[in-house]
Amino acid sequence: MYKTILMPLDGTETDRTIIEHVKQLAPVHHSRVVAFHVATGVAAQWHGADAGGEEVEASQAYLDKVTQELQAAGVPADAELAYGEPVREIIRRIEQKGCDLVAMATHGHRGVADLLLGSTASPVQHSVDVPVLLLRAK
């Protein structure tokens, strides 16, 4: 049912919620998981894939660590790093490369906090034609 699960990650502890869930879900559906992160710093915004520096290196290292964790659990996994604005890049990834499910953790912000801190999950959910699994971080 879910051949490819796109798992956008923000690099915070919130990710643990969705990583642990996907580790259980993917084997049931024989899914491949794409651990996906968007670098958002100045270099990433201006230089895209040509960006370098600490943020890009740390982001790639984080994705590699998550991918290795999934693979150690028997889940086929790949890592993809994008550059720019998270909502736009997640939607672009889905439109260009496809997936059968988007699995994301949410911070659980509401109201004014959501406006101030930003929200990725809601705009993604309302902009794509594939199922979106949202889990609130513990």
C-alpha positions in Angstrom: 0.0 0.0 0.0 2.8 2.5 0.9 5.7 1.7 -1.4 7.5 4.9 -0.5 7.1 6.9 2.7 8.4 10.4 2.8 9.5 11.3 6.3 10.3 15.1 6.6 12.4 15.8 9.6 13.3 19.1 11.3 16.3 17.8 13.3 14.7 18.3 16.7 13.7 15.8 19.4 10.2 16.0 17.9 11.5 13.7 15.1 11.7 10.7 17.5 8.0 10.4 17.5 7.7 9.8 13.8 10.9 7.9 13.4 9.8 5.3 16.0 6.3 5.1 14.4 7.7 4.7 10.8 10.1 2.0 12.0 7.1 -0.1 12.9 4.9 0.9 10.0 7.3 0.5 7.1 8.0 -3.3 7.5 4.2 -4.0 7.6 3.8 -2.4 4.2 7.2 -3.4 2.8 7.9 0.3 2.4 11.1 2.2 1.6 11.5 5.4 3.7 13.0 8.6 2.5 14.4 10.6 5.4 14.0 14.2 4.2 15.3 17.5 5.6 15.4 21.0 4.3 18.4 23.2 5.2 17.0 26.7 5.8 20.1 28.8 6.6 21.3 31.8 4.6 23.8 29.7 2.6 21.0 27.1 1.8 18.6 29.9 0.8 21.1 31.6 -1.5 23.2 28.8 -2.9 20.9 25.8 -2.8 22.6 22.5 -3.5 25.9 24.4 -3.8 25.6 25.5 -0.1 28.2 24.2 2.3 29.1 24.9 5.9 28.2 23.7 9.3 24.4 23.6 8.8 24.6 21.5 5.6 27.2 19.2 7.1 25.2 18.7 10.3 21.9 18.2 8.4 23.5 15.5 6.2 25.1 13.8 9.2 21.7 13.8 10.9 20.0 12.3 7.9 22.7 9.7 7.6 22.3 8.7 11.2 18.5 8.4 10.9 18.9 6.4 7.7 21.4 4.0 9.3 19.0 3.6 12.3 16.2 2.6 10.0 18.3 0.3 8.0 19.6 -1.4 11.2 15.9 -2.0 12.0 15.5 -3.7 8.6 13.8 -0.8 6.9 15.1 0.2 3.4 15.9 3.9 3.7 17.5 6.7 1.8 18.3 10.3 2.8 17.6 13.4 0.9 18.6 16.9 1.8 16.9 19.9 0.2 17.5 23.6 0.5 15.2 26.6 1.0 11.8 26.8 2.6 10.5 23.6 4.1 6.8 23.6 3.0 7.8 24.5 -0.6 10.6 21.9 -0.7 8.5 19.1 0.8 5.7 19.8 -1.7 8.2 20.0 -4.6 9.7 16.6 -3.5 6.3 15.0 -3.6 5.3 16.5 -6.9 8.7 15.7 -8.6 9.5 12.3 -7.2 6.3 11.1 -5.6 5.6 9.0 -2.5 2.6 7.1 -1.2 2.5 8.5 2.3 4.0 11.6 4.0 4.7 10.9 7.7 5.5 13.9 9.9 5.7 14.7 13.6 4.1 18.0 14.8 5.1 20.2 17.6 1.5 20.7 18.7 1.6 24.5 18.6 -1.8 26.1 18.5 -3.2 29.5 17.8 -0.7 32.4 18.3 2.2 30.0 18.9 1.5 28.4 15.5 1.6 31.8 13.8 4.8 32.9 15.6 6.7 29.6 15.4 5.5 28.6 11.9 3.8 25.5 10.8 4.9 23.0 8.2 2.5 20.2 8.6 -0.7 22.0 7.9 0.2 23.6 4.6 1.8 20.4 3.4 -1.4 18.4 4.4 -3.6 20.8 2.5 -1.4 21.0 -0.6 -0.7 17.4 -1.6 -2.8 14.6 -3.0 -1.2 11.8 -1.0 -2.1 10.7 2.5 -0.4 12.6 5.3 0.2 11.0 8.7 0.6 13.5 11.4 1.7 12.5 14.9 1.9 15.0 17.7 5.3 14.8 19.5 5.2 13.5 23.0 
